[in-house]
């Protein structure tokens, strides 16, 4: 038996052009999601590092007769440290808030 060949269709198939505005929207959403994720990771990491430094300082004071003298301006760095610590606290609070908001958005797994 010979194969049956169909005549080519006379209707034109219109090629759809990709929609640029939706592509840009998806790209912007991905960028926003990535930047939020980086802020959350950076904020949590900085808060963890600050907590570790505070804990080590406490342990050193606890083991040395419950006293510690901390000089924060040996090299005239107190102003820079004040700015950096303020930025760390702000980023940490923002990261914590974004991570809590992200937890609230996720639906519960239903069995």
C-alpha positions in Angstrom: 0.0 0.0 0.0 1.3 3.4 -1.0 1.5 6.2 1.5 -1.2 8.9 1.2 0.1 12.4 0.6 -2.0 15.3 1.5 -2.1 18.4 -0.5 -0.5 21.4 1.2 -3.0 23.7 2.9 -3.8 27.0 1.3 -4.4 28.8 4.6 -1.6 31.0 5.8 -0.3 30.3 9.3 0.4 33.6 11.0 3.5 33.6 13.1 2.9 35.4 16.4 5.5 37.8 17.5 6.6 37.5 21.1 5.2 40.1 23.4 7.9 42.3 24.6 6.0 43.8 27.5 5.3 40.4 29.1 8.9 39.3 28.6 10.2 42.5 30.3 7.7 42.0 33.1 8.9 38.4 33.7 12.5 39.6 33.7 11.7 42.4 36.1 9.9 40.0 38.4 12.9 37.7 38.4 15.3 40.5 39.1 13.1 41.7 41.9 12.9 38.2 43.4 16.7 37.8 43.1 17.3 41.1 44.8 14.9 40.3 47.6 16.6 36.9 48.1 20.0 38.5 48.3 18.8 41.1 50.8 17.3 38.3 52.9 20.5 36.2 52.8 22.7 39.2 53.4 20.6 40.5 56.3 20.4 37.1 58.1 24.1 36.5 57.6 25.0 39.9 59.0 22.7 39.4 62.0 24.2 36.0 62.7 27.7 37.5 62.5 26.8 40.3 64.8 25.3 37.9 67.3 28.4 35.7 67.2 30.6 38.7 67.9 28.4 39.8 70.8 28.4 36.3 72.2 32.2 36.0 72.0 32.6 39.4 73.7 30.3 38.2 76.5 32.2 35.0 76.9 35.5 36.8 77.1 34.1 39.2 79.8 32.5 36.3 81.6 35.7 34.3 81.9 37.8 37.4 83.0 36.3 38.2 86.4 33.0 39.3 84.7 34.5 42.5 83.4 35.6 43.8 80.0 37.1 47.0 78.8 36.3 47.7 75.2 38.1 50.5 73.5 36.2 51.3 70.3 38.5 54.1 68.9 42.0 52.7 68.9 42.5 53.6 65.2 39.9 56.4 64.9 37.4 54.0 63.4 34.5 54.6 65.7 32.6 56.8 63.2 33.0 54.2 60.4 31.9 51.4 62.8 28.8 53.4 63.8 27.8 53.8 60.2 28.5 50.1 59.3 26.7 48.8 62.4 23.7 51.0 61.6 23.6 49.7 58.0 23.9 46.1 59.2 21.0 46.5 61.6 18.8 48.2 59.0 19.5 45.5 56.4 19.0 42.8 59.0 15.6 44.1 59.9 14.6 44.4 56.3 15.8 40.9 55.6 14.0 39.5 58.5 10.8 41.3 57.5 11.1 40.0 53.9 11.7 36.5 55.0 8.6 36.6 57.3 6.5 38.0 54.5 7.9 35.2 52.2 6.9 32.5 54.7 3.4 33.9 54.9 3.0 33.8 51.1 3.8 30.1 50.7 0.7 27.9 50.8 0.6 25.0 53.2 1.1 21.6 51.9 -2.2 19.7 52.0 -2.2 15.9 51.9 
